[in-house]
Amino acid sequence: MIKMSNSADAIAAAERRMQNRRIGGDRRRTGVDADFKGVEKRTPERRKVERRRLIDPTTCERDYSLDEVEFMKAMDEYKRKSGRMFPTWSEVLEVVRGLGYAKASHETTV
């Protein structure tokens, strides 16, 4: 019978501890690191996401012709409107045709 009372006391004590935790609320200290008492722990500032540049900066090492700049701007506009960062070749062809380019016939190339 003694064992029963000890185990019953242990269960009751465990229940009291759980109840105290639930009633006591959040015991964590907000904004302060427990290891360094008195030192405020700040959350890092969220970095602002840079907007995409019109032309990729890695390709800016040379001077581009007006046609090349027009094509890069048209591709960038297409990517923004469609939300596709990596367009397919058929989509690239669509942009090129939208700029007014057409396949030359054999008679004009000879």
LUMLUMDREN-915002 format. One record per residue (C-alpha): residue number from 0; residue in three letters; x, y, z. Coordinates in steps of 0.5 Angstrom, whole numbers, plus 500, padded with zeros to 3 digits. Layout:
<pts>
{titi->NUM; vonu->Ala; xx->X; yy->Y; zz->Z}
...
</pts>
This chain:
<pts>
{titi->0; vonu->Met; xx->500; yy->500; zz->500}
{titi->1; vonu->Ile; xx->506; yy->505; zz->501}
{titi->2; vonu->Lys; xx->508; yy->504; zz->494}
{titi->3; vonu->Met; xx->501; yy->506; zz->492}
{titi->4; vonu->Ser; xx->501; yy->512; zz->496}
{titi->5; vonu->Asn; xx->508; yy->514; zz->493}
{titi->6; vonu->Ser; xx->506; yy->513; zz->486}
{titi->7; vonu->Ala; xx->500; yy->517; zz->487}
{titi->8; vonu->Asp; xx->504; yy->523; zz->490}
{titi->9; vonu->Ala; xx->509; yy->523; zz->484}
{titi->10; vonu->Ile; xx->503; yy->523; zz->479}
{titi->11; vonu->Ala; xx->500; yy->528; zz->483}
{titi->12; vonu->Ala; xx->506; yy->532; zz->484}
{titi->13; vonu->Ala; xx->507; yy->532; zz->476}
{titi->14; vonu->Glu; xx->500; yy->534; zz->475}
{titi->15; vonu->Arg; xx->501; yy->540; zz->479}
{titi->16; vonu->Arg; xx->508; yy->542; zz->475}
{titi->17; vonu->Met; xx->504; yy->541; zz->469}
{titi->18; vonu->Gln; xx->498; yy->545; zz->471}
{titi->19; vonu->Asn; xx->503; yy->551; zz->474}
{titi->20; vonu->Arg; xx->507; yy->551; zz->467}
{titi->21; vonu->Arg; xx->500; yy->552; zz->464}
{titi->22; vonu->Ile; xx->497; yy->557; zz->468}
{titi->23; vonu->Gly; xx->504; yy->561; zz->469}
{titi->24; vonu->Gly; xx->504; yy->563; zz->462}
{titi->25; vonu->Asp; xx->511; yy->564; zz->458}
{titi->26; vonu->Arg; xx->517; yy->564; zz->463}
{titi->27; vonu->Arg; xx->521; yy->566; zz->457}
{titi->28; vonu->Arg; xx->524; yy->573; zz->458}
{titi->29; vonu->Thr; xx->523; yy->576; zz->451}
{titi->30; vonu->Gly; xx->528; yy->580; zz->448}
{titi->31; vonu->Val; xx->534; yy->578; zz->453}
{titi->32; vonu->Asp; xx->538; yy->572; zz->452}
{titi->33; vonu->Ala; xx->539; yy->568; zz->458}
{titi->34; vonu->Asp; xx->546; yy->567; zz->457}
{titi->35; vonu->Phe; xx->548; yy->574; zz->457}
{titi->36; vonu->Lys; xx->544; yy->577; zz->463}
{titi->37; vonu->Gly; xx->542; yy->584; zz->461}
{titi->38; vonu->Val; xx->544; yy->584; zz->454}
{titi->39; vonu->Glu; xx->538; yy->585; zz->449}
{titi->40; vonu->Lys; xx->538; yy->580; zz->444}
{titi->41; vonu->Arg; xx->535; yy->583; zz->437}
{titi->42; vonu->Thr; xx->532; yy->580; zz->431}
{titi->43; vonu->Pro; xx->536; yy->582; zz->425}
{titi->44; vonu->Glu; xx->533; yy->587; zz->420}
{titi->45; vonu->Arg; xx->530; yy->584; zz->414}
{titi->46; vonu->Arg; xx->534; yy->585; zz->408}
{titi->47; vonu->Lys; xx->530; yy->589; zz->403}
{titi->48; vonu->Val; xx->530; yy->585; zz->396}
{titi->49; vonu->Glu; xx->533; yy->589; zz->391}
{titi->50; vonu->Arg; xx->529; yy->589; zz->384}
{titi->51; vonu->Arg; xx->532; yy->586; zz->378}
{titi->52; vonu->Arg; xx->536; yy->591; zz->374}
{titi->53; vonu->Leu; xx->534; yy->592; zz->367}
{titi->54; vonu->Ile; xx->541; yy->589; zz->364}
{titi->55; vonu->Asp; xx->545; yy->584; zz->368}
{titi->56; vonu->Pro; xx->551; yy->587; zz->371}
{titi->57; vonu->Thr; xx->555; yy->581; zz->369}
{titi->58; vonu->Thr; xx->554; yy->583; zz->362}
{titi->59; vonu->Cys; xx->556; yy->590; zz->362}
{titi->60; vonu->Glu; xx->563; yy->590; zz->361}
{titi->61; vonu->Arg; xx->562; yy->592; zz->353}
{titi->62; vonu->Asp; xx->559; yy->597; zz->349}
{titi->63; vonu->Tyr; xx->552; yy->594; zz->346}
{titi->64; vonu->Ser; xx->549; yy->596; zz->340}
{titi->65; vonu->Leu; xx->542; yy->599; zz->340}
{titi->66; vonu->Asp; xx->539; yy->592; zz->337}
{titi->67; vonu->Glu; xx->542; yy->588; zz->343}
{titi->68; vonu->Val; xx->540; yy->593; zz->348}
{titi->69; vonu->Glu; xx->533; yy->593; zz->345}
{titi->70; vonu->Phe; xx->533; yy->585; zz->345}
{titi->71; vonu->Met; xx->535; yy->585; zz->352}
{titi->72; vonu->Lys; xx->530; yy->590; zz->355}
{titi->73; vonu->Ala; xx->525; yy->586; zz->351}
{titi->74; vonu->Met; xx->527; yy->580; zz->354}
{titi->75; vonu->Asp; xx->527; yy->583; zz->361}
{titi->76; vonu->Glu; xx->520; yy->586; zz->360}
{titi->77; vonu->Tyr; xx->518; yy->579; zz->357}
{titi->78; vonu->Lys; xx->520; yy->576; zz->364}
{titi->79; vonu->Arg; xx->517; yy->581; zz->368}
{titi->80; vonu->Lys; xx->510; yy->580; zz->365}
{titi->81; vonu->Ser; xx->510; yy->573; zz->364}
{titi->82; vonu->Gly; xx->514; yy->571; zz->371}
{titi->83; vonu->Arg; xx->518; yy->566; zz->368}
{titi->84; vonu->Met; xx->526; yy->567; zz->369}
{titi->85; vonu->Phe; xx->528; yy->562; zz->364}
{titi->86; vonu->Pro; xx->524; yy->563; zz->358}
{titi->87; vonu->Thr; xx->524; yy->557; zz->353}
{titi->88; vonu->Trp; xx->527; yy->558; zz->346}
{titi->89; vonu->Ser; xx->520; yy->558; zz->343}
{titi->90; vonu->Glu; xx->519; yy->564; zz->348}
{titi->91; vonu->Val; xx->525; yy->567; zz->346}
{titi->92; vonu->Leu; xx->523; yy->567; zz->338}
{titi->93; vonu->Glu; xx->516; yy->570; zz->340}
{titi->94; vonu->Val; xx->520; yy->576; zz->343}
{titi->95; vonu->Val; xx->524; yy->577; zz->337}
{titi->96; vonu->Arg; xx->518; yy->576; zz->332}
{titi->97; vonu->Gly; xx->515; yy->581; zz->337}
{titi->98; vonu->Leu; xx->521; yy->586; zz->335}
{titi->99; vonu->Gly; xx->519; yy->585; zz->328}
{titi->100; vonu->Tyr; xx->525; yy->581; zz->326}
{titi->101; vonu->Ala; xx->523; yy->575; zz->321}
{titi->102; vonu->Lys; xx->527; yy->570; zz->317}
{titi->103; vonu->Ala; xx->530; yy->572; zz->311}
{titi->104; vonu->Ser; xx->529; yy->568; zz->305}
{titi->105; vonu->His; xx->534; yy->565; zz->301}
{titi->106; vonu->Glu; xx->533; yy->570; zz->295}
{titi->107; vonu->Thr; xx->535; yy->576; zz->299}
{titi->108; vonu->Thr; xx->541; yy->572; zz->303}
{titi->109; vonu->Val; xx->545; yy->570; zz->296}
</pts>
